[in-house]
């Protein structure tokens, strides 16, 4: 079981699905930043699949959406840390903590992300 699957299996009871955008608003092989419910979220469209992670590097404050996306790896623009967006795992330091991955789904052409409720 991957880290992403584990996080989906243990999704907090206090979470809700939030509509972020229309699927047609996303571009293939790109990352789009959003601020939603006091959270910075990055939404990715890769091979017609939607992924979502926190938009802040776990090493130092930098927006991952300002970095470089190659396949399912996002590279932080500040120090070059790389993360696997499907699991949040660190692929290359200096970061040593994973980033948070959020569950996503597409319904009626809308992109929804499951976020914890404070």
FENKAQUI-V396610 format. One record per residue. N is the residue number from 0. RES is the residue in one letter. PHI is phi in whole degrees, 0 to 359 (* if undefined). Layout:
BEGIN
<<N | RES | PHI> <N | RES | PHI>>
END
This chain:
BEGIN
<<0 | X | *> <1 | X | 282> <2 | X | 300> <3 | X | 297> <4 | X | 295> <5 | X | 298> <6 | X | 294> <7 | X | 291> <8 | X | 295> <9 | X | 250> <10 | X | 305> <11 | X | 301> <12 | X | 299> <13 | X | 268> <14 | X | 222> <15 | X | 214> <16 | X | 277> <17 | X | 237> <18 | X | 285> <19 | X | 258> <20 | X | 191> <21 | X | 279> <22 | X | 303> <23 | X | 292> <24 | X | 282> <25 | X | 266> <26 | X | 254> <27 | X | 302> <28 | X | 58> <29 | X | 219> <30 | X | 237> <31 | X | 237> <32 | X | 275> <33 | X | 218> <34 | X | 247> <35 | X | 218> <36 | X | 51> <37 | X | 62> <38 | X | 237> <39 | X | 264> <40 | X | 237> <41 | X | 251> <42 | X | 249> <43 | X | 240> <44 | X | 238> <45 | X | 225> <46 | X | 52> <47 | X | 63> <48 | X | 247> <49 | X | 257> <50 | X | 234> <51 | X | 217> <52 | X | 222> <53 | X | 298> <54 | X | 263> <55 | X | 245> <56 | X | 299> <57 | X | 281> <58 | X | 271> <59 | X | 207> <60 | X | 295> <61 | X | 205> <62 | X | 279> <63 | X | 296> <64 | X | 294> <65 | X | 272> <66 | X | 268> <67 | X | 242> <68 | X | 252> <69 | X | 224> <70 | X | 64> <71 | X | 255> <72 | X | 252> <73 | X | 247> <74 | X | 250> <75 | X | 293> <76 | X | 285> <77 | X | 276> <78 | X | 235> <79 | X | 84> <80 | X | 299> <81 | X | 239> <82 | X | 230> <83 | X | 275> <84 | X | 287> <85 | X | 282> <86 | X | 233> <87 | X | 86> <88 | X | 292> <89 | X | 285> <90 | X | 259> <91 | X | 213> <92 | X | 289> <93 | X | 276> <94 | X | 299> <95 | X | 232> <96 | X | 244> <97 | X | 292> <98 | X | 263> <99 | X | 283> <100 | X | 251> <101 | X | 250> <102 | X | 290> <103 | X | 231> <104 | X | 203> <105 | X | 241> <106 | X | 226> <107 | X | 57> <108 | X | 79> <109 | X | 254> <110 | X | 268> <111 | X | 245> <112 | X | 233> <113 | X | 271> <114 | X | 245> <115 | X | 296> <116 | X | 262> <117 | X | 289>>
END
